[in-house]
């Protein structure tokens, strides 16, 4: 099975720490308002998920969403969530850790595209 969203070991490590402090989490790929295009981390249920949001998968056991309009641009890529030094988004839970989540991406191969679940 091909995953639409993955996390690096560093991102998974930060997720574990944030879960220990805040409980269950969720992610939403920001569309550029306020915090650029960062993956935003929230307590599960803190952000209302709309019918216009697409569940891409999960990282570290946390659901990962993106708006459908943004997904139309990204549907051919795999999102790889990483962590880098810096200040996270002002609404994202990692904001005070000295680290921030970062989205990297790669284009799916033709073979992977055939295996993708249609959204």
MMTF fields as JSON, N, C-alpha, C and O atoms, coordinates in Angstrom:
{
  "mmtfVersion": "1.0.0",
  "mmtfProducer": "UNKNOWN",
  "numBonds": 475,
  "numAtoms": 476,
  "numGroups": 119,
  "numChains": 1,
  "numModels": 1,
  "chainsPerModel": [1],
  "groupsPerChain": [119],
  "chainIdList": ["A"],
  "bondAtomList": [4, 2, 8, 6, 12, 10, 16, 14, 20, 18, 24, 22, 28, 26, 32, 30, 36, 34, 40, 38, 44, 42, 48, 46, 52, 50, 56, 54, 60, 58, 64, 62, 68, 66, 72, 70, 76, 74, 80, 78, 84, 82, 88, 86, 92, 90, 96, 94, 100, 98, 104, 102, 108, 106, 112, 110, 116, 114, 120, 118, 124, 122, 128, 126, 132, 130, 136, 134, 140, 138, 144, 142, 148, 146, 152, 150, 156, 154, 160, 158, 164, 162, 168, 166, 172, 170, 176, 174, 180, 178, 184, 182, 188, 186, 192, 190, 196, 194, 200, 198, 204, 202, 208, 206, 212, 210, 216, 214, 220, 218, 224, 222, 228, 226, 232, 230, 236, 234, 240, 238, 244, 242, 248, 246, 252, 250, 256, 254, 260, 258, 264, 262, 268, 266, 272, 270, 276, 274, 280, 278, 284, 282, 288, 286, 292, 290, 296, 294, 300, 298, 304, 302, 308, 306, 312, 310, 316, 314, 320, 318, 324, 322, 328, 326, 332, 330, 336, 334, 340, 338, 344, 342, 348, 346, 352, 350, 356, 354, 360, 358, 364, 362, 368, 366, 372, 370, 376, 374, 380, 378, 384, 382, 388, 386, 392, 390, 396, 394, 400, 398, 404, 402, 408, 406, 412, 410, 416, 414, 420, 418, 424, 422, 428, 426, 432, 430, 436, 434, 440, 438, 444, 442, 448, 446, 452, 450, 456, 454, 460, 458, 464, 462, 468, 466, 472, 470],
  "bondOrderList": [1, 1, 1, 1, 1, 1, 1, 1, 1, 1, 1, 1, 1, 1, 1, 1, 1, 1, 1, 1, 1, 1, 1, 1, 1, 1, 1, 1, 1, 1, 1, 1, 1, 1, 1, 1, 1, 1, 1, 1, 1, 1, 1, 1, 1, 1, 1, 1, 1, 1, 1, 1, 1, 1, 1, 1, 1, 1, 1, 1, 1, 1, 1, 1, 1, 1, 1, 1, 1, 1, 1, 1, 1, 1, 1, 1, 1, 1, 1, 1, 1, 1, 1, 1, 1, 1, 1, 1, 1, 1, 1, 1, 1, 1, 1, 1, 1, 1, 1, 1, 1, 1, 1, 1, 1, 1, 1, 1, 1, 1, 1, 1, 1, 1, 1, 1, 1, 1],
  "groupList": [{"groupName": "UNK", "atomNameList": ["N", "CA", "C", "O"], "elementList": ["N", "C", "C", "O"], "formalChargeList": [0, 0, 0, 0], "bondAtomList": [1, 0, 2, 1, 3, 2], "bondOrderList": [1, 1, 2], "singleLetterCode": "X", "chemCompType": "L-PEPTIDE LINKING"}],
  "groupTypeList": [0, 0, 0, 0, 0, 0, 0, 0, 0, 0, 0, 0, 0, 0, 0, 0, 0, 0, 0, 0, 0, 0, 0, 0, 0, 0, 0, 0, 0, 0, 0, 0, 0, 0, 0, 0, 0, 0, 0, 0, 0, 0, 0, 0, 0, 0, 0, 0, 0, 0, 0, 0, 0, 0, 0, 0, 0, 0, 0, 0, 0, 0, 0, 0, 0, 0, 0, 0, 0, 0, 0, 0, 0, 0, 0, 0, 0, 0, 0, 0, 0, 0, 0, 0, 0, 0, 0, 0, 0, 0, 0, 0, 0, 0, 0, 0, 0, 0, 0, 0, 0, 0, 0, 0, 0, 0, 0, 0, 0, 0, 0, 0, 0, 0, 0, 0, 0, 0, 0],
  "groupIdList": [1, 2, 3, 4, 5, 6, 7, 8, 9, 10, 11, 12, 13, 14, 15, 16, 17, 18, 19, 20, 21, 22, 23, 24, 25, 26, 27, 28, 29, 30, 31, 32, 33, 34, 35, 36, 37, 38, 39, 40, 41, 42, 43, 44, 45, 46, 47, 48, 49, 50, 51, 52, 53, 54, 55, 56, 57, 58, 59, 60, 61, 62, 63, 64, 65, 66, 67, 68, 69, 70, 71, 72, 73, 74, 75, 76, 77, 78, 79, 80, 81, 82, 83, 84, 85, 86, 87, 88, 89, 90, 91, 92, 93, 94, 95, 96, 97, 98, 99, 100, 101, 102, 103, 104, 105, 106, 107, 108, 109, 110, 111, 112, 113, 114, 115, 116, 117, 118, 119],
  "secStructList": [7, 7, 7, 1, 3, 3, 3, 7, 2, 2, 2, 2, 2, 2, 2, 2, 2, 2, 2, 2, 2, 2, 7, 1, 3, 3, 3, 3, 3, 7, 7, 5, 6, 6, 6, 5, 6, 7, 3, 3, 3, 3, 3, 6, 6, 1, 1, 7, 7, 7, 6, 6, 3, 3, 3, 3, 3, 3, 3, 6, 6, 3, 3, 3, 3, 3, 3, 2, 2, 2, 2, 2, 2, 2, 6, 6, 3, 3, 3, 3, 3, 3, 3, 3, 3, 1, 7, 7, 7, 6, 6, 1, 4, 4, 4, 4, 6, 6, 3, 3, 3, 3, 3, 3, 3, 3, 3, 7, 7, 2, 2, 2, 2, 2, 2, 1, 7, 7, 7],
  "xCoordList": [0.834, 0.0, 0.88, 1.906, 0.488, 1.215, 0.565, -0.653, 1.382, 0.877, 0.957, 1.944, -0.073, -0.066, 0.722, 1.203, 0.859, 1.604, 2.424, 1.937, 3.684, 4.625, 5.277, 5.162, 5.953, 6.71, 8.104, 8.29, 9.075, 10.451, 10.545, 9.639, 11.648, 11.873, 11.87, 11.345, 12.443, 12.467, 11.062, 10.737, 10.232, 8.85, 8.087, 7.327, 8.284, 7.596, 8.023, 7.201, 9.283, 9.786, 9.11, 8.718, 8.977, 8.313, 6.833, 6.273, 6.204, 4.793, 4.607, 3.662, 5.503, 5.423, 5.491, 4.716, 6.413, 6.553, 5.312, 4.85, 4.779, 3.584, 2.368, 1.531, 2.267, 1.158, 1.238, 0.217, 2.463, 2.635, 2.167, 1.655, 2.337, 1.966, 0.515, -0.146, 0.006, -1.298, -2.373, -3.535, -2.017, -2.985, -3.028, -2.075, -4.137, -4.27, -4.202, -4.687, -3.586, -3.328, -3.937, -4.359, -3.967, -4.364, -3.518, -2.97, -3.418, -2.676, -3.564, -4.452, -3.297, -3.946, -2.888, -2.202, -2.757, -1.793, -2.331, -3.356, -1.639, -2.077, -2.055, -1.173, -3.03, -3.117, -2.462, -2.628, -1.723, -1.0, -1.461, -0.761, -2.595, -3.067, -2.359, -2.262, -1.891, -1.282, 0.058, 1.052, 0.109, 1.323, 1.954, 2.601, 1.779, 2.394, 1.782, 0.561, 2.607, 2.103, 2.673, 3.121, 2.656, 3.18, 2.126, 0.932, 2.561, 1.609, 1.332, 2.259, 0.09, -0.306, -0.738, -1.501, -0.246, -0.544, -1.489, -1.228, -2.591, -3.599, -3.952, -3.681, -4.567, -5.17, -6.313, -7.005, -6.51, -7.566, -8.9, -9.305, -9.576, -10.872, -10.808, -11.841, -9.615, -9.491, -9.834, -10.382, -9.513, -9.836, -11.035, -11.017, -12.053, -13.229, -12.891, -12.512, -13.027, -12.773, -14.063, -15.144, -13.917, -15.086, -15.243, -14.331, -16.398, -16.614, -15.643, -15.359, -15.139, -14.199, -12.76, -11.85, -12.541, -11.205, -11.061, -12.017, -9.845, -9.528, -8.614, -7.615, -8.948, -8.08, -7.048, -7.38, -5.787, -4.727, -4.194, -3.701, -4.288, -3.73, -3.441, -4.114, -2.432, -2.062, -0.552, 0.128, -0.042, 1.378, 1.452, 0.821, 2.214, 2.308, 0.975, 0.766, 0.058, -1.277, -2.209, -3.298, -1.799, -2.582, -3.136, -2.38, -4.434, -4.994, -4.379, -4.057, -4.225, -3.614, -4.559, -4.868, -5.016, -6.0, -5.418, -4.393, -6.102, -5.784, -7.097, -7.984, -7.217, -8.436, -8.497, -7.468, -9.704, -9.871, -9.305, -8.699, -9.487, -8.963, -7.437, -6.845, -6.804, -5.346, -4.917, -3.903, -5.683, -5.374, -5.338, -4.53, -6.198, -6.209, -4.845, -4.456, -4.124, -2.783, -1.726, -0.733, -1.933, -0.924, -1.188, -0.385, -2.266, -2.679, -1.632, -1.64, -0.746, 0.288, 1.57, 2.559, 1.549, 2.758, 2.521, 1.411, 3.595, 3.59, 4.144, 5.209, 3.427, 3.904, 4.763, 4.387, 5.901, 6.819, 6.992, 7.603, 6.449, 6.486, 7.783, 8.097, 8.52, 9.825, 9.812, 8.82, 10.921, 11.093, 12.406, 13.417, 12.389, 13.6, 13.626, 12.584, 14.8, 14.858, 14.081, 14.051, 13.467, 12.721, 11.451, 11.143, 10.733, 9.477, 8.335, 8.216, 7.496, 6.348, 5.273, 5.382, 4.242, 3.113, 2.502, 2.509, 1.979, 1.496, 0.337, 0.096, -0.376, -1.471, -1.095, -1.891, 0.094, 0.525, 1.206, 1.971, 0.931, 1.394, 2.911, 3.403, 3.656, 5.121, 5.763, 6.983, 4.953, 5.44, 6.435, 7.283, 6.368, 7.263, 8.436, 9.193, 8.608, 9.641, 10.994, 11.988, 11.045, 12.286, 12.411, 13.41, 11.383, 11.324, 10.026, 9.08, 10.001, 8.753, 8.594, 9.572, 7.361, 7.071, 7.236, 6.955, 7.691, 7.925, 7.448, 7.684, 6.782, 6.323, 7.307, 7.61, 7.796, 8.591, 7.698, 6.706, 8.03, 7.181, 8.006, 9.118, 7.415, 7.996, 6.856, 5.776, 7.102, 6.077, 5.989, 7.009, 4.769, 4.57, 5.04, 4.897, 5.6, 5.942, 4.654, 3.593, 4.745, 3.572, 3.009, 1.793, 3.901, 3.465, 2.737, 1.707, 3.283, 2.632, 1.274, 0.315, 1.191, -0.069, -1.159, -2.306, -0.822, -1.799, -2.311, -3.443, -1.479, -1.838, -2.593, -3.163, -2.587, -3.215, -4.715, -5.385, -5.21, -6.65, -7.186, -6.642, -8.207, -8.793, -9.517, -10.304, -9.26, -9.962, -10.851, -11.529],
  "yCoordList": [-1.184, 0.0, 1.249, 1.292, 2.228, 3.484, 4.481, 4.661, 5.119, 6.108, 7.502, 7.85, 8.294, 9.674, 10.594, 11.639, 10.222, 11.034, 10.114, 9.095, 10.5, 9.771, 10.764, 11.975, 10.265, 11.118, 10.545, 9.329, 11.426, 11.005, 10.565, 10.813, 9.91, 9.483, 10.685, 10.595, 11.795, 13.009, 13.537, 13.952, 13.523, 13.984, 13.053, 13.512, 11.754, 10.795, 10.964, 10.828, 11.255, 11.485, 12.713, 12.68, 13.779, 14.972, 14.696, 15.19, 13.931, 13.579, 12.852, 13.136, 11.916, 11.182, 12.155, 12.038, 13.105, 14.092, 14.972, 15.26, 15.394, 16.237, 15.469, 16.027, 14.19, 13.366, 13.213, 13.253, 13.036, 12.889, 14.145, 14.058, 15.284, 16.552, 16.939, 17.472, 16.681, 17.201, 16.148, 16.5, 14.873, 13.827, 13.557, 13.856, 12.991, 12.63, 13.873, 14.946, 13.695, 14.82, 14.598, 13.497, 15.681, 15.643, 16.666, 17.591, 16.492, 17.425, 17.921, 17.216, 19.162, 19.73, 20.499, 21.353, 20.198, 20.903, 22.293, 22.449, 23.3, 24.679, 25.036, 24.612, 25.814, 26.244, 27.573, 28.12, 28.113, 29.345, 30.531, 31.542, 30.454, 31.575, 31.573, 30.53, 32.676, 32.903, 32.206, 32.871, 30.924, 30.175, 29.568, 28.524, 30.191, 29.684, 28.374, 28.221, 27.435, 26.129, 25.037, 23.999, 25.272, 24.325, 23.297, 23.597, 22.09, 21.152, 21.614, 21.809, 21.782, 22.294, 21.137, 20.267, 21.135, 20.085, 20.639, 21.678, 19.921, 20.33, 19.155, 18.001, 19.466, 18.395, 17.839, 18.589, 16.533, 15.893, 16.565, 16.678, 17.007, 17.652, 19.157, 19.824, 19.711, 21.16, 21.934, 23.034, 21.363, 21.975, 21.236, 20.012, 21.97, 21.354, 20.929, 21.757, 19.653, 19.118, 19.266, 18.882, 19.832, 20.09, 18.999, 18.204, 18.974, 18.04, 18.315, 17.434, 19.533, 19.904, 19.508, 19.812, 18.833, 18.339, 16.873, 16.099, 16.511, 15.147, 14.525, 15.129, 13.331, 12.583, 11.869, 10.939, 12.309, 11.709, 10.418, 9.556, 10.277, 9.12, 9.514, 10.378, 8.877, 9.169, 9.124, 8.368, 9.943, 9.89, 9.77, 10.541, 8.814, 8.597, 8.321, 8.641, 7.722, 7.436, 8.63, 8.553, 9.735, 10.975, 11.226, 11.197, 11.472, 11.747, 13.008, 13.964, 12.986, 14.094, 14.516, 13.727, 15.768, 16.303, 17.414, 18.015, 17.659, 18.755, 19.173, 18.344, 20.455, 20.886, 20.229, 20.002, 19.932, 19.282, 20.134, 19.596, 21.448, 22.311, 22.251, 22.242, 22.21, 22.09, 20.694, 20.543, 19.681, 18.31, 18.163, 17.4, 18.879, 18.791, 19.147, 18.594, 20.055, 20.422, 19.412, 19.217, 18.767, 17.891, 16.405, 15.582, 16.037, 14.63, 13.727, 12.519, 14.275, 13.485, 13.349, 12.789, 13.869, 13.84, 13.14, 13.108, 12.588, 12.032, 13.102, 13.663, 13.383, 14.345, 13.62, 12.565, 14.193, 13.634, 14.7, 15.742, 14.429, 15.397, 15.212, 14.122, 16.299, 16.308, 17.361, 18.066, 17.463, 18.452, 19.176, 18.55, 20.489, 21.302, 22.299, 22.586, 22.829, 23.86, 25.098, 25.443, 25.744, 26.962, 27.022, 26.116, 28.076, 28.275, 27.768, 28.133, 26.926, 26.385, 27.425, 28.55, 27.05, 27.944, 28.402, 27.669, 29.603, 30.185, 29.402, 29.52, 28.618, 27.817, 26.345, 25.55, 25.975, 24.585, 24.238, 25.04, 23.053, 22.677, 22.608, 22.718, 22.435, 22.359, 23.738, 23.842, 24.801, 26.167, 26.553, 27.412, 25.954, 26.338, 25.384, 25.534, 24.421, 23.394, 23.756, 23.086, 24.819, 25.133, 24.358, 24.467, 23.573, 22.803, 23.144, 23.653, 22.851, 23.036, 21.908, 21.386, 21.548, 20.557, 21.223, 22.41, 20.449, 20.926, 19.855, 18.666, 20.271, 19.327, 19.297, 20.324, 18.115, 17.864, 17.016, 16.457, 16.917, 16.101, 15.477, 15.903, 14.465, 13.836, 13.374, 13.038, 13.361, 12.945, 11.418, 10.728, 10.904, 9.464, 8.949, 9.629, 7.745, 7.098, 6.644, 6.615, 6.295, 5.796, 4.545, 4.376, 3.67, 2.435, 2.743, 2.141, 3.688, 4.057, 4.693, 4.426, 5.522, 6.186, 5.157, 5.349, 4.082, 3.029, 2.357, 1.875, 2.322, 1.652, 2.552, 2.065, 3.843, 4.777, 4.576, 4.31, 4.71, 4.699, 6.024, 7.077, 5.996, 7.198, 7.966, 7.389, 9.273, 10.145, 11.103, 11.923],
  "zCoordList": [0.0, 0.0, 0.0, 0.678, -0.735, -0.821, 0.133, 0.124, 0.947, 1.897, 1.299, 0.65, 1.515, 1.033, 1.959, 1.523, 3.225, 4.184, 5.079, 5.57, 5.279, 6.133, 7.082, 6.892, 8.093, 9.014, 9.203, 9.232, 9.328, 9.61, 11.065, 11.861, 11.401, 12.788, 13.734, 14.844, 13.309, 14.142, 14.389, 15.501, 13.358, 13.516, 14.449, 15.302, 14.29, 15.158, 16.613, 17.52, 16.838, 18.194, 18.818, 19.984, 18.052, 18.569, 18.817, 19.796, 17.963, 18.164, 19.492, 20.228, 19.802, 21.068, 22.248, 23.197, 22.187, 23.27, 23.386, 24.49, 22.252, 22.286, 22.79, 23.499, 22.426, 22.926, 24.439, 25.126, 24.963, 26.41, 27.142, 28.258, 26.535, 27.16, 26.9, 27.791, 25.692, 25.285, 25.037, 24.833, 25.048, 24.729, 23.238, 22.52, 22.769, 21.352, 20.468, 20.829, 19.302, 18.403, 17.029, 16.676, 16.271, 14.868, 14.114, 14.713, 12.807, 11.963, 10.837, 10.359, 10.423, 9.243, 8.477, 9.039, 7.208, 6.373, 6.093, 5.429, 6.601, 6.417, 4.944, 4.197, 4.545, 3.156, 2.88, 1.789, 3.829, 3.578, 4.394, 4.432, 5.04, 5.851, 7.205, 7.852, 7.613, 8.927, 9.124, 9.416, 8.976, 9.268, 8.024, 8.106, 6.905, 5.688, 5.268, 5.288, 4.89, 4.463, 5.356, 4.869, 6.648, 7.624, 8.009, 8.002, 8.345, 8.937, 10.364, 11.15, 10.686, 11.994, 12.886, 12.465, 14.117, 15.088, 16.154, 16.759, 16.367, 17.338, 18.243, 17.912, 19.402, 20.175, 19.34, 18.651, 19.399, 18.623, 18.912, 20.069, 17.871, 18.004, 18.185, 18.134, 18.395, 18.588, 17.311, 17.376, 16.17, 14.891, 14.305, 14.179, 13.957, 13.35, 11.928, 11.1, 11.652, 10.319, 9.52, 9.966, 8.331, 7.49, 6.432, 6.203, 5.8, 4.694, 3.559, 2.748, 3.505, 2.444, 2.769, 1.998, 3.905, 4.26, 3.87, 3.931, 3.469, 3.061, 4.113, 4.501, 4.572, 5.465, 4.604, 3.869, 4.696, 3.879, 4.472, 3.744, 5.767, 6.46, 7.888, 8.45, 8.482, 9.861, 9.996, 9.302, 10.896, 11.256, 12.773, 13.496, 13.242, 14.684, 15.327, 16.497, 14.564, 15.08, 15.103, 15.67, 14.494, 14.489, 13.092, 12.121, 12.968, 11.641, 11.031, 11.736, 9.712, 8.977, 7.859, 6.966, 7.912, 6.97, 6.103, 6.423, 5.008, 4.098, 3.438, 3.231, 3.111, 2.428, 1.047, 0.411, 0.598, -0.705, -1.831, -2.758, -1.775, -2.841, -2.882, -3.962, -1.725, -1.698, -2.148, -2.829, -1.77, -2.164, -3.683, -4.214, -4.375, -5.841, -6.432, -7.46, -5.8, -6.264, -5.835, -6.536, -4.684, -4.082, -4.301, -3.862, -4.954, -5.034, -5.679, -5.442, -6.478, -7.16, -6.336, -6.809, -5.093, -4.261, -2.938, -2.408, -2.43, -1.085, -0.154, -0.411, 0.921, 1.911, 2.941, 3.452, 3.23, 4.221, 5.291, 5.053, 6.475, 7.555, 8.33, 8.81, 8.435, 9.087, 10.186, 10.372, 10.912, 11.963, 11.716, 11.398, 11.861, 11.733, 12.888, 13.477, 13.219, 14.258, 13.82, 12.639, 14.77, 14.48, 15.286, 16.06, 15.101, 15.821, 14.963, 13.794, 15.548, 14.839, 14.638, 15.126, 13.922, 13.691, 15.002, 15.991, 15.007, 16.259, 16.875, 18.077, 16.096, 16.631, 16.767, 17.267, 16.334, 16.341, 17.669, 18.206, 18.191, 19.526, 19.682, 20.805, 18.624, 18.763, 18.861, 18.989, 18.803, 18.755, 19.822, 19.577, 20.996, 22.1, 22.287, 23.246, 21.412, 21.604, 21.013, 21.29, 20.194, 19.481, 18.183, 17.472, 17.884, 16.64, 15.927, 16.529, 14.628, 13.894, 12.892, 12.358, 12.651, 11.618, 10.257, 10.094, 9.295, 7.938, 6.971, 7.187, 5.916, 4.898, 3.745, 3.137, 3.458, 2.257, 1.358, 1.825, 0.104, -0.773, -1.886, -2.197, -2.461, -3.641, -4.524, -4.038, -5.823, -6.774, -6.767, -6.782, -6.744, -6.823, -8.181, -9.197, -8.185, -9.451, -10.136, -9.512, -11.397, -12.123, -11.451, -11.361, -10.981, -10.323, -9.018, -8.717, -8.243, -6.988, -7.24, -6.515, -8.253, -8.576, -8.858, -8.453, -9.537, -9.824, -8.557, -8.524, -7.509, -6.269, -5.272, -4.296, -5.528, -4.608, -4.534, -5.532, -3.342, -3.126, -3.645, -3.312, -4.427, -4.993, -3.911, -3.16, -3.819, -2.856, -3.599, -2.979]
}
